[in-house]
Amino acid sequence: MAKGKTQARGAGRLRIRMIGSVIGCPEKQRATVRGLGLRRLHQVVEREDTPAVRGMVKKIPHLVEIVEP
């Protein structure tokens, strides 16, 4: 069981933190934040490091940041 947890936190994962509010943001940006699974300020989610997720983060750099492990 511990082996699976180790692999989940290994390379190929991004930790994304919401640093800005979506109040006053366009609906497309709100949808992008929700698509990443973020709901609250300072919430951190872990996602696969894929081109799609990287593109989502790149669209809203003022609202999210990549957290180093």
Biopython code that builds the backbone (N, CA, C, O; Angstrom):
import numpy as np
from Bio.PDB.StructureBuilder import StructureBuilder

atoms = [
    (1, "MET", "N", (0.816, -1.183, 0.000)),
    (1, "MET", "CA", (0.000, 0.000, 0.000)),
    (1, "MET", "C", (0.867, 1.256, 0.000)),
    (1, "MET", "O", (0.540, 2.224, -0.687)),
    (2, "ALA", "N", (1.952, 1.261, 0.749)),
    (2, "ALA", "CA", (2.828, 2.418, 0.798)),
    (2, "ALA", "C", (3.468, 2.669, -0.563)),
    (2, "ALA", "O", (3.749, 3.814, -0.916)),
    (3, "LYS", "N", (3.699, 1.601, -1.331)),
    (3, "LYS", "CA", (4.319, 1.761, -2.640)),
    (3, "LYS", "C", (3.456, 2.617, -3.557)),
    (3, "LYS", "O", (3.986, 3.457, -4.283)),
    (4, "GLY", "N", (2.155, 2.428, -3.542)),
    (4, "GLY", "CA", (1.250, 3.205, -4.374)),
    (4, "GLY", "C", (1.264, 4.687, -4.003)),
    (4, "GLY", "O", (1.195, 5.551, -4.877)),
    (5, "LYS", "N", (1.354, 4.976, -2.708)),
    (5, "LYS", "CA", (1.397, 6.362, -2.260)),
    (5, "LYS", "C", (2.687, 7.035, -2.697)),
    (5, "LYS", "O", (2.689, 8.216, -3.045)),
    (6, "THR", "N", (3.777, 6.294, -2.680)),
    (6, "THR", "CA", (5.060, 6.850, -3.103)),
    (6, "THR", "C", (5.024, 7.212, -4.578)),
    (6, "THR", "O", (5.530, 8.263, -4.972)),
    (7, "GLN", "N", (4.438, 6.360, -5.387)),
    (7, "GLN", "CA", (4.358, 6.637, -6.812)),
    (7, "GLN", "C", (3.446, 7.824, -7.096)),
    (7, "GLN", "O", (3.716, 8.589, -8.021)),
    (8, "ALA", "N", (2.388, 7.996, -6.335)),
    (8, "ALA", "CA", (1.451, 9.085, -6.571)),
    (8, "ALA", "C", (2.102, 10.444, -6.335)),
    (8, "ALA", "O", (1.702, 11.431, -6.952)),
    (9, "ARG", "N", (3.087, 10.512, -5.462)),
    (9, "ARG", "CA", (3.740, 11.781, -5.174)),
    (9, "ARG", "C", (5.061, 11.935, -5.930)),
    (9, "ARG", "O", (5.787, 12.905, -5.714)),
    (10, "GLY", "N", (5.368, 11.012, -6.788)),
    (10, "GLY", "CA", (6.625, 11.068, -7.518)),
    (10, "GLY", "C", (6.582, 12.061, -8.662)),
    (10, "GLY", "O", (5.719, 12.937, -8.712)),
    (11, "ALA", "N", (7.521, 11.913, -9.575)),
    (11, "ALA", "CA", (7.591, 12.792, -10.734)),
    (11, "ALA", "C", (6.324, 12.644, -11.561)),
    (11, "ALA", "O", (5.647, 11.617, -11.511)),
    (12, "GLY", "N", (6.015, 13.683, -12.319)),
    (12, "GLY", "CA", (4.831, 13.642, -13.154)),
    (12, "GLY", "C", (3.597, 14.196, -12.471)),
    (12, "GLY", "O", (2.485, 14.055, -12.980)),
    (13, "ARG", "N", (3.788, 14.827, -11.316)),
    (13, "ARG", "CA", (2.663, 15.421, -10.591)),
    (13, "ARG", "C", (2.940, 16.908, -10.367)),
    (13, "ARG", "O", (4.087, 17.319, -10.192)),
    (14, "LEU", "N", (1.875, 17.701, -10.377)),
    (14, "LEU", "CA", (1.972, 19.126, -10.077)),
    (14, "LEU", "C", (1.139, 19.428, -8.849)),
    (14, "LEU", "O", (0.016, 18.940, -8.719)),
    (15, "ARG", "N", (1.683, 20.229, -7.948)),
    (15, "ARG", "CA", (0.909, 20.731, -6.817)),
    (15, "ARG", "C", (0.571, 22.178, -7.149)),
    (15, "ARG", "O", (1.463, 23.004, -7.340)),
    (16, "ILE", "N", (-0.722, 22.479, -7.216)),
    (16, "ILE", "CA", (-1.194, 23.794, -7.650)),
    (16, "ILE", "C", (-1.946, 24.447, -6.497)),
    (16, "ILE", "O", (-2.830, 23.834, -5.900)),
    (17, "ARG", "N", (-1.591, 25.700, -6.183)),
    (17, "ARG", "CA", (-2.239, 26.447, -5.104)),
    (17, "ARG", "C", (-2.986, 27.641, -5.696)),
    (17, "ARG", "O", (-2.469, 28.338, -6.569)),
    (18, "MET", "N", (-4.204, 27.867, -5.213)),
    (18, "MET", "CA", (-4.987, 29.027, -5.626)),
    (18, "MET", "C", (-4.561, 30.222, -4.785)),
    (18, "MET", "O", (-4.670, 30.190, -3.559)),
    (19, "ILE", "N", (-4.071, 31.286, -5.444)),
    (19, "ILE", "CA", (-3.559, 32.449, -4.717)),
    (19, "ILE", "C", (-4.390, 33.701, -4.961)),
    (19, "ILE", "O", (-4.173, 34.721, -4.307)),
    (20, "GLY", "N", (-5.335, 33.638, -5.890)),
    (20, "GLY", "CA", (-6.158, 34.806, -6.189)),
    (20, "GLY", "C", (-7.628, 34.433, -6.250)),
    (20, "GLY", "O", (-7.987, 33.289, -6.529)),
    (21, "SER", "N", (-8.465, 35.415, -5.985)),
    (21, "SER", "CA", (-9.900, 35.192, -5.990)),
    (21, "SER", "C", (-10.461, 35.282, -7.401)),
    (21, "SER", "O", (-9.928, 36.001, -8.247)),
    (22, "VAL", "N", (-11.539, 34.548, -7.649)),
    (22, "VAL", "CA", (-12.191, 34.592, -8.955)),
    (22, "VAL", "C", (-13.295, 35.644, -8.994)),
    (22, "VAL", "O", (-13.997, 35.762, -9.998)),
    (23, "ILE", "N", (-13.455, 36.408, -7.917)),
    (23, "ILE", "CA", (-14.454, 37.483, -7.908)),
    (23, "ILE", "C", (-14.060, 38.507, -8.959)),
    (23, "ILE", "O", (-12.948, 39.032, -8.932)),
    (24, "GLY", "N", (-14.949, 38.786, -9.865)),
    (24, "GLY", "CA", (-14.695, 39.766, -10.914)),
    (24, "GLY", "C", (-13.976, 39.205, -12.125)),
    (24, "GLY", "O", (-13.714, 39.942, -13.076)),
    (25, "CYS", "N", (-13.649, 37.916, -12.118)),
    (25, "CYS", "CA", (-12.965, 37.288, -13.254)),
    (25, "CYS", "C", (-13.994, 36.853, -14.295)),
    (25, "CYS", "O", (-15.147, 36.580, -13.961)),
    (26, "PRO", "N", (-13.574, 36.790, -15.546)),
    (26, "PRO", "CA", (-14.472, 36.282, -16.583)),
    (26, "PRO", "C", (-14.861, 34.829, -16.319)),
    (26, "PRO", "O", (-14.143, 34.092, -15.642)),
    (27, "GLU", "N", (-15.997, 34.437, -16.860)),
    (27, "GLU", "CA", (-16.527, 33.090, -16.626)),
    (27, "GLU", "C", (-15.564, 32.008, -17.125)),
    (27, "GLU", "O", (-15.489, 30.939, -16.520)),
    (28, "LYS", "N", (-14.830, 32.256, -18.207)),
    (28, "LYS", "CA", (-13.879, 31.260, -18.719)),
    (28, "LYS", "C", (-12.771, 30.992, -17.705)),
    (28, "LYS", "O", (-12.341, 29.850, -17.542)),
    (29, "GLN", "N", (-12.308, 32.041, -17.024)),
    (29, "GLN", "CA", (-11.268, 31.855, -16.019)),
    (29, "GLN", "C", (-11.824, 31.123, -14.797)),
    (29, "GLN", "O", (-11.138, 30.283, -14.215)),
    (30, "ARG", "N", (-13.045, 31.430, -14.411)),
    (30, "ARG", "CA", (-13.681, 30.717, -13.299)),
    (30, "ARG", "C", (-13.797, 29.228, -13.624)),
    (30, "ARG", "O", (-13.544, 28.374, -12.774)),
    (31, "ALA", "N", (-14.185, 28.931, -14.868)),
    (31, "ALA", "CA", (-14.334, 27.540, -15.283)),
    (31, "ALA", "C", (-12.989, 26.818, -15.272)),
    (31, "ALA", "O", (-12.926, 25.636, -14.932)),
    (32, "THR", "N", (-11.932, 27.505, -15.633)),
    (32, "THR", "CA", (-10.602, 26.909, -15.625)),
    (32, "THR", "C", (-10.165, 26.572, -14.200)),
    (32, "THR", "O", (-9.617, 25.500, -13.946)),
    (33, "VAL", "N", (-10.413, 27.493, -13.281)),
    (33, "VAL", "CA", (-10.071, 27.254, -11.874)),
    (33, "VAL", "C", (-10.849, 26.054, -11.350)),
    (33, "VAL", "O", (-10.284, 25.195, -10.674)),
    (34, "ARG", "N", (-12.142, 25.990, -11.659)),
    (34, "ARG", "CA", (-12.968, 24.874, -11.215)),
    (34, "ARG", "C", (-12.527, 23.569, -11.884)),
    (34, "ARG", "O", (-12.576, 22.503, -11.269)),
    (35, "GLY", "N", (-12.098, 23.660, -13.139)),
    (35, "GLY", "CA", (-11.620, 22.478, -13.846)),
    (35, "GLY", "C", (-10.376, 21.881, -13.209)),
    (35, "GLY", "O", (-10.147, 20.674, -13.286)),
    (36, "LEU", "N", (-9.580, 22.728, -12.584)),
    (36, "LEU", "CA", (-8.401, 22.242, -11.862)),
    (36, "LEU", "C", (-8.784, 21.655, -10.503)),
    (36, "LEU", "O", (-7.960, 21.017, -9.847)),
    (37, "GLY", "N", (-10.025, 21.868, -10.083)),
    (37, "GLY", "CA", (-10.481, 21.319, -8.816)),
    (37, "GLY", "C", (-10.292, 22.249, -7.642)),
    (37, "GLY", "O", (-10.332, 21.812, -6.491)),
    (38, "LEU", "N", (-10.086, 23.530, -7.914)),
    (38, "LEU", "CA", (-9.858, 24.498, -6.850)),
    (38, "LEU", "C", (-11.160, 25.203, -6.481)),
    (38, "LEU", "O", (-11.943, 25.580, -7.353)),
    (39, "ARG", "N", (-11.382, 25.375, -5.178)),
    (39, "ARG", "CA", (-12.602, 26.034, -4.700)),
    (39, "ARG", "C", (-12.307, 27.205, -3.780)),
    (39, "ARG", "O", (-13.020, 28.208, -3.812)),
    (40, "ARG", "N", (-11.265, 27.097, -2.956)),
    (40, "ARG", "CA", (-10.981, 28.116, -1.948)),
    (40, "ARG", "C", (-9.576, 28.685, -2.123)),
    (40, "ARG", "O", (-8.705, 28.043, -2.710)),
    (41, "LEU", "N", (-9.365, 29.893, -1.608)),
    (41, "LEU", "CA", (-8.037, 30.490, -1.608)),
    (41, "LEU", "C", (-7.079, 29.634, -0.782)),
    (41, "LEU", "O", (-7.451, 29.085, 0.255)),
    (42, "HIS", "N", (-5.871, 29.535, -1.248)),
    (42, "HIS", "CA", (-4.780, 28.800, -0.593)),
    (42, "HIS", "C", (-4.998, 27.286, -0.571)),
    (42, "HIS", "O", (-4.243, 26.566, 0.082)),
    (43, "GLN", "N", (-6.007, 26.803, -1.267)),
    (43, "GLN", "CA", (-6.206, 25.362, -1.391)),
    (43, "GLN", "C", (-5.149, 24.814, -2.341)),
    (43, "GLN", "O", (-4.824, 25.450, -3.344)),
    (44, "VAL", "N", (-4.617, 23.648, -2.032)),
    (44, "VAL", "CA", (-3.613, 23.001, -2.870)),
    (44, "VAL", "C", (-4.184, 21.687, -3.385)),
    (44, "VAL", "O", (-4.711, 20.879, -2.621)),
    (45, "VAL", "N", (-4.068, 21.488, -4.703)),
    (45, "VAL", "CA", (-4.500, 20.228, -5.310)),
    (45, "VAL", "C", (-3.309, 19.626, -6.042)),
    (45, "VAL", "O", (-2.390, 20.337, -6.448)),
    (46, "GLU", "N", (-3.335, 18.336, -6.202)),
    (46, "GLU", "CA", (-2.274, 17.630, -6.911)),
    (46, "GLU", "C", (-2.863, 17.048, -8.188)),
    (46, "GLU", "O", (-3.848, 16.311, -8.140)),
    (47, "ARG", "N", (-2.265, 17.374, -9.328)),
    (47, "ARG", "CA", (-2.750, 16.934, -10.629)),
    (47, "ARG", "C", (-1.605, 16.318, -11.427)),
    (47, "ARG", "O", (-0.435, 16.595, -11.164)),
    (48, "GLU", "N", (-1.951, 15.484, -12.398)),
    (48, "GLU", "CA", (-0.958, 14.909, -13.304)),
    (48, "GLU", "C", (-0.300, 16.030, -14.101)),
    (48, "GLU", "O", (-0.954, 17.010, -14.456)),
    (49, "ASP", "N", (0.972, 15.889, -14.378)),
    (49, "ASP", "CA", (1.702, 16.877, -15.172)),
    (49, "ASP", "C", (1.500, 16.548, -16.655)),
    (49, "ASP", "O", (2.302, 15.840, -17.265)),
    (50, "THR", "N", (0.415, 17.075, -17.214)),
    (50, "THR", "CA", (0.097, 16.850, -18.618)),
    (50, "THR", "C", (0.051, 18.185, -19.339)),
    (50, "THR", "O", (-0.067, 19.225, -18.691)),
    (51, "PRO", "N", (0.141, 18.186, -20.673)),
    (51, "PRO", "CA", (0.041, 19.440, -21.413)),
    (51, "PRO", "C", (-1.284, 20.166, -21.164)),
    (51, "PRO", "O", (-1.316, 21.396, -21.154)),
    (52, "ALA", "N", (-2.363, 19.431, -20.966)),
    (52, "ALA", "CA", (-3.664, 20.055, -20.719)),
    (52, "ALA", "C", (-3.658, 20.830, -19.401)),
    (52, "ALA", "O", (-4.129, 21.966, -19.344)),
    (53, "VAL", "N", (-3.129, 20.223, -18.353)),
    (53, "VAL", "CA", (-3.088, 20.882, -17.050)),
    (53, "VAL", "C", (-2.127, 22.060, -17.096)),
    (53, "VAL", "O", (-2.424, 23.119, -16.544)),
    (54, "ARG", "N", (-0.982, 21.895, -17.744)),
    (54, "ARG", "CA", (-0.033, 23.006, -17.885)),
    (54, "ARG", "C", (-0.677, 24.183, -18.621)),
    (54, "ARG", "O", (-0.461, 25.339, -18.257)),
    (55, "GLY", "N", (-1.466, 23.887, -19.655)),
    (55, "GLY", "CA", (-2.161, 24.931, -20.405)),
    (55, "GLY", "C", (-3.178, 25.659, -19.554)),
    (55, "GLY", "O", (-3.323, 26.877, -19.660)),
    (56, "MET", "N", (-3.886, 24.922, -18.706)),
    (56, "MET", "CA", (-4.861, 25.552, -17.814)),
    (56, "MET", "C", (-4.165, 26.497, -16.837)),
    (56, "MET", "O", (-4.638, 27.607, -16.595)),
    (57, "VAL", "N", (-3.052, 26.055, -16.284)),
    (57, "VAL", "CA", (-2.299, 26.890, -15.348)),
    (57, "VAL", "C", (-1.758, 28.130, -16.063)),
    (57, "VAL", "O", (-1.730, 29.218, -15.489)),
    (58, "LYS", "N", (-1.336, 27.964, -17.294)),
    (58, "LYS", "CA", (-0.783, 29.080, -18.062)),
    (58, "LYS", "C", (-1.841, 30.137, -18.395)),
    (58, "LYS", "O", (-1.506, 31.308, -18.575)),
    (59, "LYS", "N", (-3.109, 29.738, -18.479)),
    (59, "LYS", "CA", (-4.197, 30.669, -18.780)),
    (59, "LYS", "C", (-4.563, 31.553, -17.592)),
    (59, "LYS", "O", (-5.127, 32.631, -17.773)),
    (60, "ILE", "N", (-4.244, 31.102, -16.375)),
    (60, "ILE", "CA", (-4.624, 31.856, -15.175)),
    (60, "ILE", "C", (-3.447, 32.021, -14.211)),
    (60, "ILE", "O", (-3.576, 31.687, -13.034)),
    (61, "PRO", "N", (-2.303, 32.528, -14.684)),
    (61, "PRO", "CA", (-1.127, 32.623, -13.805)),
    (61, "PRO", "C", (-1.314, 33.600, -12.646)),
    (61, "PRO", "O", (-0.603, 33.511, -11.645)),
    (62, "HIS", "N", (-2.256, 34.526, -12.769)),
    (62, "HIS", "CA", (-2.506, 35.498, -11.704)),
    (62, "HIS", "C", (-3.387, 34.919, -10.593)),
    (62, "HIS", "O", (-3.556, 35.543, -9.546)),
    (63, "LEU", "N", (-3.944, 33.732, -10.822)),
    (63, "LEU", "CA", (-4.829, 33.112, -9.832)),
    (63, "LEU", "C", (-4.227, 31.877, -9.163)),
    (63, "LEU", "O", (-4.659, 31.495, -8.076)),
    (64, "VAL", "N", (-3.232, 31.247, -9.801)),
    (64, "VAL", "CA", (-2.658, 30.017, -9.258)),
    (64, "VAL", "C", (-1.136, 30.069, -9.307)),
    (64, "VAL", "O", (-0.546, 30.879, -10.021)),
    (65, "GLU", "N", (-0.516, 29.183, -8.528)),
    (65, "GLU", "CA", (0.932, 29.026, -8.575)),
    (65, "GLU", "C", (1.268, 27.551, -8.421)),
    (65, "GLU", "O", (0.514, 26.793, -7.811)),
    (66, "ILE", "N", (2.397, 27.154, -8.975)),
    (66, "ILE", "CA", (2.900, 25.799, -8.830)),
    (66, "ILE", "C", (3.696, 25.761, -7.524)),
    (66, "ILE", "O", (4.601, 26.570, -7.318)),
    (67, "VAL", "N", (3.355, 24.819, -6.649)),
    (67, "VAL", "CA", (4.021, 24.699, -5.346)),
    (67, "VAL", "C", (5.097, 23.642, -5.469)),
    (67, "VAL", "O", (4.856, 22.553, -5.989)),
    (68, "GLU", "N", (6.286, 23.968, -4.988)),
    (68, "GLU", "CA", (7.383, 23.001, -4.981)),
    (68, "GLU", "C", (7.174, 22.051, -3.807)),
    (68, "GLU", "O", (6.753, 22.479, -2.733)),
    (69, "PRO", "N", (7.465, 20.762, -4.004)),
    (69, "PRO", "CA", (7.257, 19.783, -2.915)),
    (69, "PRO", "C", (8.191, 19.964, -1.746)),
    (69, "PRO", "O", (8.118, 19.211, -0.775)),
]
sb = StructureBuilder()
sb.init_structure("model")
sb.init_model(0)
sb.init_chain("A")
sb.init_seg("    ")
for serial, (resi, resn, name, xyz) in enumerate(atoms, 1):
    if name == "N":
        sb.init_residue(resn, " ", resi, " ")
    sb.init_atom(name, np.array(xyz, "f"), 0.0, 1.0, " ", f" {name:<3s}", serial, name[0])
structure = sb.get_structure()
